[in-house]
Amino acid sequence: QVQLVESGGGLVQPGGSLRLSCAASGSGFSISAMGWYRQAPGKQRELVARITYGDRTRYADSVKGRFTISRDNPKNTVYLQMNTLQPEDTAVYYCVVETTNRGYWGQGTQVTVSS
């Protein structure tokens, strides 16, 4: 079993920055990839960014050049640095950890971009 603890969400003005973190803990698991999804009110959940164990990354077109995903493998932690935030980035952000057996979802953290 894998437990995920997310942190770093909050309220920020347009143009501002936030950094999300997600730490995975447990035993007997091997992480292949980690990532972030988001879901805005009335919209489907969408992939924001994903990073593999070998540091291959993938981003949604809407966040390319503004968001950066990174990971600390020994700490089983993934980060999402979000810069130049816009109101359309407002959503609940979910951490996802993919292991050799299954995927695990975090509880979600709210990001609100508003003046």
Phi, psi and chi 1 to 4 in degrees:
 res  aa     phi    psi   chi1   chi2   chi3   chi4
   1 GLN       -  141.4 -169.5   72.3    8.8      -
   2 VAL  -119.0  133.3  176.0      -      -      -
   3 GLN  -110.6  139.0  -67.2   78.9   43.9      -
   4 LEU  -118.5  135.0  -56.8 -179.3      -      -
   5 VAL  -123.2  116.4  177.0      -      -      -
   6 GLU  -100.2  152.4  -58.6  167.2  -14.7      -
   7 SER  -156.1  163.6   60.5      -      -      -
   8 GLY   109.1   -5.1      -      -      -      -
   9 GLY   -73.2  174.7      -      -      -      -
  10 GLY   157.6 -164.8      -      -      -      -
  11 LEU  -103.5  132.2  172.9   64.7      -      -
  12 VAL  -143.4  150.8   63.9      -      -      -
  13 GLN   -78.7  155.5  -68.1 -173.6  -18.1      -
  14 PRO   -54.6  137.0  -28.4   36.2      -      -
  15 GLY    90.6   -8.9      -      -      -      -
  16 GLY   -84.2 -175.2      -      -      -      -
  17 SER  -132.0  152.2  -61.3      -      -      -
  18 LEU  -144.3  154.8  -76.5  174.2      -      -
  19 ARG  -126.7  120.3 -172.0 -168.5 -164.6 -151.4
  20 LEU   -95.9  145.9  -55.2 -178.3      -      -
  21 SER  -129.8  149.9  -60.2      -      -      -
  22 CYS  -145.3  118.4  174.3      -      -      -
  23 ALA  -109.3  130.6      -      -      -      -
  24 ALA  -102.3  137.1      -      -      -      -
  25 SER  -138.0  163.6   62.4      -      -      -
  26 GLY   141.9 -160.6      -      -      -      -
  27 SER  -144.0  152.9   62.3      -      -      -
  28 GLY    72.0   30.7      -      -      -      -
  29 PHE  -130.5  156.3   65.4   95.1      -      -
  30 SER  -130.5  119.6  177.2      -      -      -
  31 ILE   -85.1  130.0  -63.5  175.8      -      -
  32 SER  -101.2  -33.0   57.4      -      -      -
  33 ALA  -156.7  157.3      -      -      -      -
  34 MET  -137.1  154.8  -55.1  178.4   82.6      -
  35 GLY  -166.7 -178.5      -      -      -      -
  36 TRP  -132.2  134.8  -65.9   91.1      -      -
  37 TYR  -116.1  165.0  -77.1   70.7      -      -
  38 ARG  -143.5  154.7   67.9 -175.2 -179.6 -174.2
  39 GLN  -139.2  117.0 -172.7  166.2   21.3      -
  40 ALA   -91.8  157.6      -      -      -      -
  41 PRO   -55.5  127.6  -26.4   35.4      -      -
  42 GLY    78.9    5.0      -      -      -      -
  43 LYS  -122.2  162.2  -65.8 -173.3  176.7 -179.0
  44 GLN   -76.4  154.6  -71.0 -171.6  -28.6      -
  45 ARG   -68.4  137.7 -167.9  170.8  -64.2 -171.2
  46 GLU  -133.1  151.3   62.6  173.9   -4.7      -
  47 LEU   -71.2  132.2  174.3   67.6      -      -
  48 VAL   -98.5  -52.6  177.7      -      -      -
  49 ALA  -159.7  153.2      -      -      -      -
  50 ARG  -145.6  143.7  179.8  177.8 -178.8  -92.1
  51 ILE  -138.0  133.4 -175.4  168.6      -      -
  52 THR   -88.8  172.7   67.9      -      -      -
  53 TYR   -59.5  -30.6 -170.9   84.7      -      -
  54 GLY   -89.4   14.2      -      -      -      -
  55 ASP    69.5   24.8  -73.6  -20.0      -      -
  56 ARG   -80.2  131.2  -70.2  170.8   58.4 -174.6
  57 THR  -116.7  157.4   58.2      -      -      -
  58 ARG  -145.2  136.4  174.9 -175.0  170.9 -171.0
  59 TYR  -129.4  150.0  -66.6   93.7      -      -
  60 ALA   -67.3  145.1      -      -      -      -
  61 ASP   -57.5  -33.7  -72.3  -17.1      -      -
  62 SER   -69.6  -15.4   59.5      -      -      -
  63 VAL  -116.7   -4.1  -53.2      -      -      -
  64 LYS   -58.7  133.3  -75.5 -179.5 -179.2  177.0
  65 GLY    86.9  -12.1      -      -      -      -
  66 ARG  -115.4  -36.0  -59.8 -171.9  -62.6  122.5
  67 PHE  -107.9  146.8  -68.7   10.5      -      -
  68 THR  -133.2  126.4  -57.5      -      -      -
  69 ILE  -101.6  141.5 -169.7  169.1      -      -
  70 SER  -148.2  166.8   60.5      -      -      -
  71 ARG  -146.0  152.1   60.8 -174.1  -71.1  175.7
  72 ASP  -114.5   99.5 -175.1  -28.1      -      -
  73 ASN   -61.5  -45.5  -70.5  -25.5      -      -
  74 PRO   -60.4  -28.6  -25.9   37.3      -      -
  75 LYS   -94.8   -2.3  -65.8 -177.3  178.6  179.8
  76 ASN    50.9   44.4  -70.4  -31.9      -      -
  77 THR  -124.3  139.0  -60.2      -      -      -
  78 VAL  -120.2  144.5   62.5      -      -      -
  79 TYR  -123.5  151.8  -54.5   96.5      -      -
  80 LEU  -132.6  106.7 -174.8   67.3      -      -
  81 GLN   -87.8  120.7  177.6   65.9   43.3      -
  82 MET  -116.1  115.3  -54.7 -175.9  -67.3      -
  83 ASN  -114.1  162.7  -62.3  -31.4      -      -
  84 THR    48.2   50.3  -40.8      -      -      -
  85 LEU   -66.4  145.2  -76.7  159.7      -      -
  86 GLN  -125.3  158.1  -59.3  -59.2  -40.9      -
  87 PRO   -53.1  -32.8  -29.8   36.7      -      -
  88 GLU   -70.9   -7.3   51.7  -94.0   32.9      -
  89 ASP   -84.3   -6.7  -64.6  -44.4      -      -
  90 THR   -61.6  124.5  -65.2      -      -      -
  91 ALA  -177.4  171.2      -      -      -      -
  92 VAL   -89.6  127.1  177.2      -      -      -
  93 TYR  -102.2  130.6  -75.6   69.0      -      -
  94 TYR  -116.9  132.8  -62.6   90.2      -      -
  95 CYS   -84.3  142.0  170.5      -      -      -
  96 VAL  -130.5  132.9  174.7      -      -      -
  97 VAL  -120.1  125.5  169.6      -      -      -
  98 GLU  -103.0  123.5  -58.9  171.5   30.0      -
  99 THR  -109.8 -179.2   71.4      -      -      -
 100 THR   -67.4  -18.2   52.0      -      -      -
 101 ASN  -103.6  -39.7  -65.3  -37.8      -      -
 102 ARG  -167.0  175.8   53.8  164.7  -73.9 -171.4
 103 GLY  -103.9  151.6      -      -      -      -
 104 TYR  -126.2  140.6  -65.5   86.3      -      -
 105 TRP  -111.6  141.7  -69.9   80.5      -      -
 106 GLY   -78.8  176.4      -      -      -      -
 107 GLN   -80.1  -15.0   78.4  -79.0    3.1      -
 108 GLY    97.5  145.2      -      -      -      -
 109 THR  -134.4  135.1 -175.8      -      -      -
 110 GLN   -80.6  131.0  178.1   70.1   45.1      -
 111 VAL  -119.5  122.2  171.3      -      -      -
 112 THR  -123.2  124.8  -58.1      -      -      -
 113 VAL  -112.8  110.9 -175.2      -      -      -
 114 SER  -158.7  148.7  174.9      -      -      -
 115 SER   -94.7      -   55.8      -      -      -
